[in-house]
């Protein structure tokens, strides 16, 4: 039973509001987050009624997937 409660707390801590996501993981403007949601090319999100949440783990995964290495011409 304790294990289940711990997993539940970890899942709860993983959910971030839009502002928390900006402040703690990806420091972009709130307008950037909203624009990305509308365009469909931003981090995965969860919408509950009119509230938006991001999973910390999904934000981190999205950041890694969108990391850009140096330009190929800069490597030479």
N, C-alpha and C positions, 0 to 999 in steps of 0.2 A: 504494500500500500504506500509506503514511503517513497519507493522508486517511482510510482505513478505520479505522485504529487510533485516530485522533483522534475520529472519530464514535463509536466504541465507548466511548472514555473519557468522552465527553460524555454518552452514554446511561447509563453507570454512575454518573456524578456526579449524574444527574437522579433516580436512585432513592434514596429516603430510608426509613429505618426509621421506625416509629411515633414513637419518641423524637426522632429527628432532625427529623421533620416538625413535632413540637410545638416543639422548641427553635429551629428555623431559619425556619419559615414561618407556622405557625398555632398560637399559644401557648394551646392549650386542654388540659384534663387528658386523660390517657390514657383515663380512663373515658368522656370525651366522645367520643373517637375510636371506642372500642369500641361505645358506644351508637349512634352514627350508622351504623356498619357494620351492626349488627343491624337497625336501623330502615330502612336502605336510603336514607337521605337525607343522607349525608355525602359527602365527597370520594371520587372513584374510587380504588380500591386494587387491589393485586395480592397474591394469596395464593399462597405457595409452601409447600406442606406446612403447617406451623403458624406460619409467619412471614408478616408483613404488611408490604408496602412501599407507598409513595406516590411518584408521580412529582412532582417539584418543579413542573414545568410544569402538571400537572393540578391541583395544590393551588392554584397562583396563579390559574388559570382559574376554579376553583370559588369562590374568594374574591371575584373580580371579579363573577361571576354572582350572588352572594348579597349583594353590597353593597346597602345600603339608603340611599337619598337621604333628605334631611330629609322629615318628614311633610308632606303637601300643605298642611295648615292652617298650618304654620310658614312657608310661602313667602309668605303674604299680608301 
